[in-house]
């Protein structure tokens, strides 16, 4: 018959099984990777402005499209997940991370069909973001309108 481990033995097991991490190292990686994504975006924007002679607004749109497309391509080749594990929040917070989460859901559930697979599962990540984005923008707009009315 096995005996139950004591609290100290259990705590030791948990400590050994829990992965260790360095917050400073994770912050450094996130800062550098997020900065590199921003640098890439700025390079794309400058190319759009100077070489393609797009307007400021169209260059910004083209930059977003290029970053999202690059993220989806890397997700399709299963490279974005590896990059995100090493870089951390630097790759997950920008629009590239959102594109990755939507594309990975579509790729994962494509076997279930267009409607019940991709069509339903793609919004498991995008749905809450869209919902709370719309809700928060509505609330901020309401507050702005109330402040204009009474101040």
C-alpha positions in Angstrom: 0.0 0.0 0.0 1.3 3.4 -1.0 1.5 6.1 1.6 0.4 9.7 0.9 3.3 12.1 0.5 3.7 14.7 3.2 3.1 18.4 2.5 6.9 19.0 2.3 7.4 16.1 -0.2 4.5 17.3 -2.3 5.8 20.9 -2.3 9.2 19.5 -3.4 7.6 17.6 -6.3 5.7 20.6 -7.4 8.8 22.8 -7.3 10.7 20.2 -9.4 7.9 19.9 -11.9 7.2 23.6 -12.3 9.2 25.1 -15.1 11.4 28.1 -14.1 11.6 31.3 -16.1 13.3 34.6 -15.9 10.9 37.6 -16.1 13.7 39.9 -17.1 14.8 37.6 -20.0 11.1 37.2 -21.1 10.7 41.0 -21.0 13.9 41.5 -23.0 12.8 39.0 -25.6 9.3 40.5 -25.9 10.8 44.0 -26.2 13.3 43.0 -28.9 10.8 40.9 -30.9 8.0 43.5 -30.7 10.5 46.1 -31.7 11.7 44.1 -34.7 8.1 43.6 -35.8 7.6 47.4 -35.6 10.9 47.9 -37.5 9.7 45.6 -40.2 6.4 47.4 -40.4 8.2 50.7 -40.7 10.4 49.4 -43.5 7.3 48.2 -45.4 5.6 51.5 -44.9 8.7 53.4 -46.1 8.9 51.2 -49.2 5.2 51.9 -49.8 5.7 55.6 -49.5 8.9 56.0 -51.5 8.9 53.2 -54.1 5.2 52.6 -54.6 4.3 56.3 -54.0 1.2 55.5 -51.9 -0.5 58.1 -49.7 0.1 58.0 -46.0 -3.2 56.3 -45.4 -2.8 53.7 -48.2 0.8 53.0 -47.0 -0.5 52.3 -43.5 -3.2 49.9 -44.9 -0.6 48.1 -47.1 1.7 47.7 -44.1 -1.0 46.1 -42.0 -1.9 43.8 -44.8 1.7 42.8 -45.4 2.3 42.1 -41.7 -0.9 40.1 -41.4 -0.1 38.1 -44.6 3.4 37.3 -43.3 2.0 36.1 -40.0 -0.5 33.9 -41.7 2.2 32.4 -44.0 4.4 31.7 -41.1 1.5 30.1 -39.3 0.7 28.0 -42.3 4.3 26.7 -42.3 4.1 26.1 -38.5 6.9 28.6 -37.9 5.0 31.3 -36.0 4.3 29.1 -33.0 8.0 28.3 -32.6 8.9 32.0 -33.0 6.2 33.0 -30.4 7.4 30.4 -27.9 10.9 32.0 -28.0 9.9 35.6 -28.3 6.8 35.6 -26.0 4.5 38.5 -25.9 6.5 40.5 -28.5 4.9 38.4 -31.2 1.6 37.7 -29.6 0.4 41.3 -28.8 0.7 43.1 -32.2 -1.7 42.5 -35.0 0.5 39.6 -36.2 -0.4 37.6 -33.1 -4.1 38.1 -33.7 -3.6 37.0 -37.3 -1.7 34.0 -36.1 -4.5 33.0 -33.7 -7.2 33.3 -36.3 -5.2 31.5 -39.0 -4.1 28.6 -36.6 -7.8 28.0 -35.7 -8.7 27.9 -39.4 -5.9 25.5 -40.1 -6.6 23.3 -37.2 -10.3 22.8 -37.9 -10.3 22.7 -41.7 -10.9 19.0 -41.7 -14.4 19.6 -40.2 -15.5 21.5 -43.3 -15.9 25.1 -44.4 -18.9 25.9 -42.3 -18.7 23.8 -39.1 -14.9 23.7 -39.1 -13.4 26.9 -40.3 -16.5 29.1 -40.2 -17.3 28.3 -36.6 -13.9 27.8 -35.0 -12.2 30.8 -36.6 -14.3 33.0 -34.3 -13.3 31.3 -31.1 -10.4 33.8 -30.9 -11.6 36.6 -33.1 -15.2 36.7 -31.7 -14.3 37.9 -28.2 -11.8 40.4 -29.5 -14.3 41.8 -31.9 -17.1 41.8 -29.3 -15.1 43.5 -26.6 -13.5 45.9 -29.0 -16.9 47.0 -30.2 -18.3 47.2 -26.7 -15.3 49.2 -25.3 -15.4 51.6 -28.3 -19.2 52.1 -27.8 -18.6 52.9 -24.1 -15.8 55.3 -24.8 -17.9 57.0 -27.4 -20.8 57.3 -25.0 -18.5 58.8 -22.3 -17.1 61.2 -24.9 -20.7 62.2 -26.0 -21.7 62.7 -22.3 -18.7 64.8 -21.6 -19.4 67.0 -24.6 -23.0 67.4 -23.5 -22.4 68.4 -19.9 -18.9 70.0 -20.0 
